[in-house]
Structures are given as structure tokens and as C-alpha cells.
């Protein structure tokens, strides 16, 4: 279960938003996109993503359903200027989400705000993404990528918290290309604002929520007989990334990101509730032409600080190391196979320095992947099969002598999730075919995560259709 959420694009990691523009360019650097590699001119796209099951963390909703409608364009302007843009409307539902008001709960930094109920959340949001890329010289290209999101989420049961987000991300980048050699560097600057507001109720209604301020693995602060509350969370950060490609023989890429969150309660009279810092680092190398040997390393390190004492009260570290081999096979110009096998080691350490709690999980991961593509009469088929097996590497380490009710109800469930051996099977299909002067693309994938020693599972499915001009 540790290997499920790895280092990923900023938009997805903090906001749970699929970065469509990010996935359509060669790498994270916006300057890697040029008139020679744009995917299409215009496209309309609909995507549906659902996930649910009983093999999950306690604050993960029982079921999630996302529906996205997007329009995107790639256009070469005068003097070599390249414009790319995307507009997306999102409607999302989260069923039976426990307690938390926070829009996203997977950051592994437990500075959360909650009430004593479980219920459904609905979200409406729109996001924009625009990119400008310009050739500074014959071999050097500069670009800037701007992402902006606004959305609103509300709970359908008492006390009906309302969550609003306002997010901006800017990525400048440069890419140097000469013959088959490419060198790129990019940066990122972002600020994500989240405001959680609980509506005012009179106590005469006979309803009064129990508010919870969670600061670690145990013993949250409880507030009774309070009819309203407001929490504001602001995440600010920056990142830098670099990549190098030397023909088909060598590829290197690395990313570093640092962010800090400031959390306050109280609206017009804000009361600090704590801060946390998160640092993420990733490195990947690929060597070889016919057989590619790859190595990947990822490291997350986070710390939470007390609002008054300014001392560390919580920390977590997550590491992921993977190495393997990829073997391409091309029997004809219309058909290709690529298979890979790899081994990974991952571990997670979480510490509650305030209450003296700790747990550590080391795990092994075996990964198998097969990708197949075939072109026939202007129709392109792509299929993918992936299978992962997660096995404990050693005994887990758990210190819980001073645990209370929250540890017994929530943290123990998290421990059981991370301790469980599991396997994951994923299959995907994509078909692209002509439709008059345009093209239609269908895509679908299904992933199933199954616990080894329990009858629990988690399913995720995605379907999409795009009309490409």
C-alpha cells in the first residue's frame, strides 16, 4: 500500500486534479513542447473516473466519482510562438467521507479540521491551463506554463461545511536542443488557498457538532457546543527540475520541491493552528538502446510544527527505490511490444513527537508491465497490462504505549492498511480512429488492488472519449 501514492505532478499531489496539459507534453518542462511534437490542434474530451472499496485508509471516501469535460488547443503562431491552452469543468462526488472538512486528505500531514459526522461531498470546479513557448534561438526555447483552479465543495449533512479553493501554479522553463542531445531546466511556483467554513446554526435546533482539530497521530482537540467555525490553509512552495537526453543511450531527470502550509482558525480573528513543511525529491535514469536499464529514487520528508511552541510535533518520511529492465520489440513498422520487470523497496516512517508515538513499515515490490501498440488502416490500438506484488520486507516497528481513543479508532486502521501485503492488477486500452477529417479516441482502464490476507479490495476505473481536430 505504500507504493500507491508516489511522487506525482503538483496539481495531482495537492489538489487531486488530473493535469491534462502536463500529460500531453514530453516531460515536466514546458519548453519541451514545440511545434514538432504537439499532439493535435484542437480537442474536446470527456473523462469519467470512479474509485471505491473497503481496502483503503480511514479518511478516504467509500466511493469517489469524477466527471471532467475539457476543451484544449495547440496552435503555432507567428515567429515560432507556440500557444497551448486547456479549459476544464469538473463535477466530483465523494461518498461517505469520514469527519474531515479538508478537500484532500492524502498529503500524510495530519493537521486536519473535522466534525463528528460522516457524509457525502459534492464539488463543482473549473481550471485553466495556458502555455506559451518561444524559440529564443535556433537551439534554445523558453516557455511558461500557468495553471489556475477555483472550486467549491460542500457536505450534504449537518453541519454542512463549505470548502472553497483558489489555486495558482506557474512553471517557467528552458530547453536546449542540438541534434539528438537535449538539456532542460524548469522551475515551479505555486500557492494553494483553501477555506473551510461551517455554517452558523442556533443551539435551539438541538444540533451541535463536535469540532476536532487533529494535530498528529492521537489526542485531537475537541470543541463542544460551538455553532460555527472557519479554517484557512495556505500552501506556498517552489520547485526546480532538470533533464538531459543523449540520443537513445542515456536519459536523466531530477525534481526537487519544497512547500510550507500555514493554518489558522477563527475568520476575522485568526488563531494559528500549526504549520507544516514538505520536501519532495525524485531522480530517474535510463541507460541503453535496445534494452533499457532504469533506476528511480523518490523521497518525501515532512514536518509539522506546534502553533505556539514552534517545535516539531509530527514528522513523516517516505522513500522509494526501484530498478529494472525494459525490453522493446518491434516486429514491423506497424506493431511494437515493450515489456518491463523491476524490483522496488519502499518504506514509511511516521512520528508523533508530542505523544511519543511512532510506526515504521518497510516493504518490497515486484512490478511487471507490458505495453502493445498496433496500427491498421489508420486505426491505432494501444493496450497495457501491469501487475504489482507488495510484500513486507521486515517486521514493522510500532510504539503506541501512550495511545488514546483517536489512535485506537483511526491510526490503528492506518497501520493495518500499511501492514497488509497486497497485489494490484491494471489493464488499459486506447483506440484512435478516423472520423471524416477528424479523429475519435476512446480510452479505458481498470485497476484492482487486493489485500492478501483479508477479503478486502479497492477498484479504480477510468473511461474517456475525445474528438480530435
C-alpha positions as CSV (number, residue, x, y, z in Angstrom):
1,X,0.0,0.0,0.0
2,X,3.0,2.4,0.4
3,X,3.8,2.4,-3.3
4,X,0.3,3.5,-4.5
5,X,0.9,7.3,-4.0
6,X,4.3,8.2,-5.4
7,X,5.8,11.5,-6.4
8,X,3.4,12.9,-9.0
9,X,2.6,16.3,-10.6
10,X,2.0,19.1,-8.3
11,X,-1.6,19.6,-9.4
12,X,-2.5,16.0,-8.6
13,X,-0.5,15.7,-5.4
14,X,-2.0,18.7,-3.6
15,X,-5.4,19.1,-5.4
16,X,-6.3,15.7,-6.8
17,X,-6.7,17.3,-10.3
18,X,-5.6,15.3,-13.4
19,X,-3.1,17.7,-15.2
20,X,-4.2,17.0,-18.9
21,X,-1.7,19.5,-20.3
22,X,1.1,18.0,-18.2
23,X,0.4,14.5,-19.6
24,X,0.5,15.7,-23.2
25,X,4.0,17.1,-23.3
26,X,7.2,15.0,-23.3
27,X,8.2,15.9,-19.7
28,X,7.6,18.3,-16.8
29,X,9.5,21.1,-18.6
30,X,7.0,23.3,-20.5
31,X,9.8,24.2,-23.0
32,X,9.9,20.5,-24.1
33,X,6.7,21.2,-26.1
34,X,7.4,22.5,-29.6
35,X,5.7,22.7,-33.0
36,X,7.4,19.4,-33.9
37,X,5.8,17.3,-31.1
38,X,2.3,18.9,-30.4
39,X,-0.3,16.1,-30.1
40,X,-3.1,17.8,-32.1
41,X,-4.6,21.1,-32.9
42,X,-8.0,21.1,-31.1
43,X,-9.8,18.5,-29.0
44,X,-13.0,18.1,-26.9
45,X,-12.7,15.5,-24.2
46,X,-15.0,13.8,-21.6
47,X,-13.4,11.8,-18.8
48,X,-15.1,9.7,-16.0
49,X,-13.1,8.3,-13.1
50,X,-14.6,6.2,-10.3
51,X,-12.9,4.5,-7.3
52,X,-14.1,2.7,-4.2
53,X,-13.8,-0.3,-2.0
54,X,-13.1,-1.4,1.6
55,X,-9.3,-1.7,1.3
56,X,-8.5,2.0,1.9
57,X,-7.3,4.4,4.6
58,X,-10.0,5.5,7.1
59,X,-10.3,9.1,5.7
60,X,-10.5,8.0,2.1
61,X,-14.2,8.2,0.9
62,X,-16.0,5.0,0.4
63,X,-16.5,5.9,-3.2
64,X,-15.2,8.7,-5.5
65,X,-16.8,9.7,-8.8
66,X,-15.2,12.4,-11.0
67,X,-16.6,13.7,-14.3
68,X,-14.5,16.1,-16.4
69,X,-15.3,18.0,-19.6
70,X,-12.3,19.7,-21.3
71,X,-11.5,21.7,-24.4
72,X,-7.9,22.1,-25.4
73,X,-5.9,23.6,-28.2
74,X,-2.3,23.6,-29.6
75,X,-1.5,26.4,-32.1
76,X,1.6,27.6,-33.7
77,X,1.6,31.4,-34.1
78,X,3.8,33.9,-35.9
79,X,7.6,33.9,-35.4
80,X,7.6,30.3,-34.0
81,X,5.5,31.2,-30.9
82,X,3.5,28.2,-29.7
83,X,0.3,28.5,-27.7
84,X,-1.4,25.7,-25.8
85,X,-4.5,26.0,-23.7
86,X,-7.0,23.9,-21.8
87,X,-10.3,24.7,-20.0
88,X,-11.9,22.0,-17.8
89,X,-15.2,21.8,-15.9
90,X,-15.2,19.3,-13.0
91,X,-18.1,17.7,-11.1
92,X,-17.0,15.3,-8.4
93,X,-18.7,13.3,-5.7
94,X,-17.2,11.7,-2.6
95,X,-19.5,9.2,-0.8
96,X,-19.4,8.6,3.0
97,X,-16.3,10.6,3.8
98,X,-15.4,10.4,7.5
99,X,-15.2,13.5,9.6
100,X,-12.7,15.7,7.7
101,X,-13.6,19.0,6.1
102,X,-10.3,19.3,4.2
103,X,-10.8,18.9,0.5
104,X,-7.9,16.4,0.2
105,X,-6.7,14.0,2.8
106,X,-3.8,12.1,1.2
107,X,-0.9,14.5,2.0
108,X,0.1,12.5,5.1
109,X,0.3,15.6,7.2
110,X,-2.4,15.3,9.9
111,X,-3.2,19.0,10.6
112,X,-6.9,18.5,9.7
113,X,-10.2,20.0,10.7
114,X,-13.2,17.8,11.3
115,X,-16.6,17.3,12.8
116,X,-18.2,14.3,14.3
117,X,-20.2,13.2,11.3
118,X,-19.7,11.2,8.1
119,X,-21.4,12.2,4.9
120,X,-21.2,12.9,1.2
121,X,-19.4,15.8,-0.5
122,X,-20.2,17.4,-3.9
123,X,-17.7,19.5,-5.8
124,X,-18.0,21.9,-8.7
125,X,-14.9,23.5,-10.2
126,X,-13.2,24.9,-13.2
127,X,-9.5,25.1,-14.1
128,X,-7.5,26.8,-16.8
129,X,-4.1,25.9,-18.1
130,X,-2.2,28.0,-20.7
131,X,1.3,27.6,-22.1
132,X,3.5,29.9,-24.3
133,X,6.6,28.6,-25.8
134,X,9.0,30.7,-27.9
135,X,12.3,29.9,-29.8
136,X,14.9,32.2,-28.3
137,X,17.5,30.9,-30.8
138,X,17.9,28.1,-33.2
139,X,18.6,25.6,-30.4
140,X,17.2,27.3,-27.3
141,X,13.5,27.5,-26.5
142,X,11.8,29.2,-23.5
143,X,8.3,28.7,-22.1
144,X,5.9,29.4,-19.3
145,X,3.0,27.3,-18.1
146,X,0.3,28.8,-16.0
147,X,-2.4,26.8,-14.1
148,X,-5.3,28.3,-12.3
149,X,-8.2,26.5,-10.4
150,X,-11.3,27.5,-8.5
151,X,-13.7,25.1,-7.0
152,X,-16.3,24.7,-4.2
153,X,-17.1,21.6,-2.2
154,X,-19.9,21.2,0.3
155,X,-21.1,18.5,2.7
156,X,-24.7,17.3,2.3
157,X,-25.3,16.5,6.0
158,X,-25.1,18.6,9.2
159,X,-23.1,20.8,10.0
160,X,-22.7,21.2,6.2
161,X,-19.2,22.7,5.9
162,X,-18.4,24.6,2.7
163,X,-14.9,24.3,1.3
164,X,-13.6,26.8,-1.3
165,X,-10.2,26.6,-3.1
166,X,-8.3,29.2,-5.1
167,X,-5.1,27.8,-6.6
168,X,-2.4,29.1,-9.0
169,X,0.8,27.4,-10.3
170,X,3.4,29.0,-12.6
171,X,6.2,26.9,-14.4
172,X,8.9,28.7,-16.4
173,X,11.4,26.6,-18.4
174,X,14.2,26.5,-20.9
175,X,15.2,23.6,-23.3
176,X,18.4,23.4,-25.3
177,X,18.2,21.0,-28.3
178,X,21.1,20.2,-30.6
179,X,21.0,17.2,-33.0
180,X,19.9,14.3,-30.7
181,X,21.0,16.0,-27.5
182,X,18.6,17.8,-25.2
183,X,19.1,19.7,-21.9
184,X,16.3,21.3,-20.0
185,X,15.7,23.2,-16.7
186,X,12.4,24.4,-15.3
187,X,11.0,25.9,-12.1
188,X,7.6,26.0,-10.4
189,X,6.0,28.5,-8.0
190,X,2.6,27.8,-6.5
191,X,0.1,28.9,-3.9
192,X,-3.0,26.9,-3.0
193,X,-5.6,28.5,-0.7
194,X,-8.3,26.5,1.0
195,X,-11.1,28.0,3.2
196,X,-13.3,25.7,5.2
197,X,-16.4,27.4,6.6
198,X,-19.1,25.8,8.7
199,X,-22.5,27.5,8.6
200,X,-24.0,29.1,11.7
201,X,-26.7,27.2,13.5
202,X,-28.6,28.1,16.7
203,X,-28.4,25.7,19.6
204,X,-32.2,25.7,19.8
205,X,-32.2,23.4,16.8
206,X,-30.9,20.6,19.0
207,X,-27.9,20.1,16.8
208,X,-24.4,21.0,17.9
209,X,-21.4,19.5,16.1
210,X,-18.2,18.3,17.9
211,X,-15.3,20.0,16.1
212,X,-12.0,18.2,16.0
213,X,-8.6,19.8,15.4
214,X,-6.3,17.0,14.5
215,X,-2.6,17.5,15.2
216,X,-0.8,14.2,14.8
217,X,-1.5,10.5,15.4
218,X,-3.5,10.9,18.6
219,X,-5.4,13.2,21.0
220,X,-7.1,15.8,18.8
221,X,-8.5,19.0,20.4
222,X,-12.3,18.8,20.7
223,X,-14.7,21.7,20.8
224,X,-18.3,21.3,22.0
225,X,-21.4,23.5,21.8
226,X,-19.9,25.6,19.1
227,X,-22.2,26.5,16.2
228,X,-19.7,27.7,13.5
229,X,-16.0,27.7,12.7
230,X,-13.7,28.7,9.9
231,X,-10.3,27.3,8.9
232,X,-7.9,28.7,6.4
233,X,-5.0,26.8,4.9
234,X,-2.4,28.3,2.6
235,X,0.2,26.2,0.9
236,X,3.1,28.1,-0.8
237,X,6.0,26.5,-2.5
238,X,8.6,26.2,-5.2
239,X,10.4,23.6,-7.2
240,X,13.1,23.0,-9.7
241,X,13.6,20.3,-12.3
242,X,16.2,19.3,-14.8
243,X,16.5,16.7,-17.6
244,X,19.1,15.5,-20.1
245,X,18.6,13.2,-23.1
246,X,21.6,12.0,-25.1
247,X,20.1,10.3,-28.1
248,X,18.7,6.8,-27.3
249,X,21.5,5.9,-25.0
250,X,21.1,8.0,-21.8
251,X,18.2,9.8,-20.1
252,X,18.4,11.6,-16.8
253,X,15.8,13.6,-14.9
254,X,15.5,15.1,-11.4
255,X,13.0,17.2,-9.5
256,X,13.0,18.9,-6.1
257,X,10.1,20.6,-4.5
258,X,9.6,22.5,-1.2
259,X,6.3,23.7,0.3
260,X,5.0,25.2,3.5
261,X,1.5,25.4,4.8
262,X,0.1,28.0,7.3
263,X,-3.1,27.0,9.1
264,X,-5.3,29.4,11.1
265,X,-8.9,29.2,12.6
266,X,-11.3,31.9,13.5
267,X,-12.1,34.1,10.4
268,X,-11.6,37.8,11.3
269,X,-9.6,36.9,14.4
270,X,-7.3,34.2,13.2
271,X,-5.7,31.8,15.7
272,X,-2.7,29.9,14.5
273,X,-3.2,26.1,14.4
274,X,0.2,24.9,13.2
275,X,2.4,24.9,10.2
276,X,3.9,22.0,8.2
277,X,6.7,21.8,5.6
278,X,7.0,19.2,2.9
279,X,10.1,18.4,0.7
280,X,9.9,16.0,-2.3
281,X,12.8,14.8,-4.3
282,X,12.9,12.4,-7.3
283,X,15.6,11.1,-9.7
284,X,15.4,8.8,-12.7
285,X,18.0,7.4,-15.1
286,X,17.6,5.2,-18.2
287,X,20.6,3.7,-20.0
288,X,20.6,1.6,-23.1
289,X,19.2,1.4,-26.6
290,X,17.8,-2.0,-27.3
291,X,17.5,-3.0,-23.7
292,X,16.9,-0.1,-21.2
293,X,18.1,-0.4,-17.6
294,X,16.3,2.1,-15.4
295,X,16.8,3.4,-11.8
296,X,14.4,5.6,-9.8
297,X,14.7,7.2,-6.4
298,X,12.0,9.2,-4.6
299,X,12.0,10.7,-1.1
300,X,9.3,12.7,0.8
301,X,10.2,14.4,4.0
302,X,7.6,16.4,6.1
303,X,7.4,18.0,9.5
304,X,4.6,19.6,11.4
305,X,5.2,22.4,14.0
306,X,3.2,23.5,17.1
307,X,1.5,26.9,16.6
308,X,2.7,28.3,19.9
309,X,5.8,26.3,21.0
310,X,7.2,26.4,17.4
311,X,8.6,22.9,18.0
312,X,8.3,19.8,15.8
313,X,5.3,17.7,16.9
314,X,5.0,15.4,13.8
315,X,7.1,14.1,11.0
316,X,6.9,11.5,8.2
317,X,9.4,10.2,5.7
318,X,8.7,8.1,2.7
319,X,11.3,6.5,0.4
320,X,11.0,4.6,-2.8
321,X,13.9,2.9,-4.7
322,X,13.3,1.0,-8.0
323,X,15.5,-0.6,-10.6
324,X,14.6,-2.8,-13.6
325,X,14.9,-3.5,-17.2
326,X,12.7,-2.6,-20.2
327,X,12.8,-4.7,-23.4
328,X,11.3,-3.2,-26.6
329,X,10.4,-5.5,-29.6
330,X,9.2,-4.2,-33.0
331,X,8.3,-7.0,-35.4
332,X,7.2,-4.5,-38.0
333,X,6.7,-0.8,-38.6
334,X,3.1,-1.0,-37.5
335,X,3.5,-3.2,-34.4
336,X,5.5,-2.8,-31.2
337,X,5.8,-4.5,-27.8
338,X,7.5,-3.2,-24.7
339,X,7.9,-5.3,-21.6
340,X,9.5,-4.4,-18.3
341,X,10.2,-6.0,-14.9
342,X,11.5,-4.3,-11.9
343,X,12.1,-4.6,-8.1
344,X,11.4,-1.7,-5.7
345,X,12.0,-1.1,-2.0
346,X,9.8,1.4,-0.2
347,X,9.3,2.4,3.5
348,X,7.3,4.8,5.6
349,X,8.2,6.4,9.0
350,X,5.6,8.4,10.9
351,X,6.3,10.1,14.3
352,X,4.1,11.9,16.7
353,X,6.7,13.7,18.9
354,X,4.1,15.3,21.1
355,X,2.6,12.0,22.3
356,X,5.6,9.7,21.8
357,X,4.0,7.5,19.1
358,X,5.8,6.0,16.1
359,X,5.5,3.4,13.4
360,X,7.7,2.2,10.6
361,X,6.9,0.0,7.6
362,X,9.4,-1.5,5.1
363,X,8.1,-3.3,2.0
364,X,9.3,-5.0,-1.2
365,X,7.6,-4.5,-4.5
366,X,7.8,-6.6,-7.7
367,X,6.4,-4.9,-10.8
368,X,5.6,-6.4,-14.3
369,X,4.4,-4.3,-17.2
370,X,3.6,-5.0,-20.9
371,X,2.6,-2.4,-23.5
372,X,1.4,-3.2,-27.0
373,X,0.6,-1.0,-29.9
374,X,-0.7,-1.8,-33.4
375,X,-1.6,0.4,-36.4
376,X,-4.1,-0.9,-39.0
377,X,-5.8,1.2,-41.8
378,X,-5.4,4.5,-39.9
379,X,-6.7,2.9,-36.7
380,X,-4.3,2.8,-33.7
381,X,-4.7,0.3,-30.9
382,X,-2.8,0.5,-27.6
383,X,-3.0,-2.0,-24.7
384,X,-1.3,-2.1,-21.4
385,X,-1.1,-4.8,-18.7
386,X,0.6,-4.2,-15.3
387,X,0.8,-6.4,-12.2
388,X,2.4,-5.3,-8.9
389,X,3.0,-7.5,-5.8
390,X,3.7,-5.8,-2.5
391,X,5.4,-7.9,0.3
392,X,6.6,-6.9,3.7
393,X,10.4,-6.6,3.8
394,X,10.8,-7.0,7.5
395,X,8.8,-6.6,10.8
396,X,7.1,-3.3,11.3
397,X,8.1,-1.2,14.2
398,X,5.3,0.3,16.3
399,X,5.4,2.3,19.6
400,X,1.9,3.0,21.0
401,X,2.2,2.9,24.8
402,X,0.6,6.3,25.3
403,X,-2.2,5.9,22.7
404,X,-5.8,7.2,23.3
405,X,-9.2,6.9,21.6
406,X,-8.2,8.5,18.3
407,X,-5.2,6.2,17.9
408,X,-7.4,3.2,18.5
409,X,-10.1,4.3,16.0
410,X,-8.1,6.0,13.2
411,X,-4.3,5.4,13.5
412,X,-4.7,1.7,14.1
413,X,-6.7,1.4,10.9
414,X,-3.9,3.2,9.0
415,X,-1.4,0.8,10.5
416,X,-3.4,-2.2,9.4
417,X,-3.6,-0.7,5.9
418,X,0.1,-0.2,5.6
419,X,1.0,-3.6,7.1
420,X,-1.2,-5.5,4.7
421,X,0.5,-7.3,1.8
422,X,-1.4,-6.8,-1.4
423,X,-1.3,-7.1,-5.2
424,X,-2.6,-4.7,-7.9
425,X,-3.7,-5.6,-11.4
426,X,-4.2,-2.9,-14.1
427,X,-5.4,-3.2,-17.7
428,X,-5.8,-0.3,-20.1
429,X,-7.0,0.1,-23.7
430,X,-6.9,3.1,-26.1
431,X,-8.3,3.2,-29.6
432,X,-7.8,6.1,-32.0
433,X,-9.7,6.1,-35.4
434,X,-10.6,8.5,-38.2
435,X,-14.0,10.2,-38.3
436,X,-14.2,12.1,-41.5
437,X,-11.4,14.7,-41.4
438,X,-11.1,14.4,-37.6
439,X,-10.3,11.6,-35.2
440,X,-12.1,10.0,-32.3
441,X,-10.2,8.5,-29.4
442,X,-11.6,6.1,-26.8
443,X,-9.7,5.1,-23.6
444,X,-10.4,2.9,-20.6
445,X,-8.5,1.4,-17.8
446,X,-9.3,-0.7,-14.7
447,X,-7.2,-1.3,-11.6
448,X,-7.9,-3.7,-8.8
449,X,-5.9,-3.7,-5.5
450,X,-6.5,-6.9,-3.5
451,X,-5.3,-7.5,0.1
452,X,-3.5,-10.8,0.5
453,X,-4.8,-11.9,3.9
454,X,-8.2,-10.2,4.0
455,X,-11.3,-10.2,1.8
456,X,-10.9,-6.5,1.1
457,X,-10.2,-4.8,-2.2
458,X,-10.1,-1.4,-3.9
459,X,-11.2,-0.8,-7.5
460,X,-10.5,2.2,-9.8
461,X,-11.8,2.7,-13.3
462,X,-11.4,5.4,-15.9
463,X,-13.2,5.9,-19.3
464,X,-12.7,8.8,-21.7
465,X,-13.7,9.9,-25.2
466,X,-12.1,12.7,-27.2
467,X,-12.9,14.3,-30.5
468,X,-9.6,15.5,-32.1
469,X,-9.5,18.1,-34.9
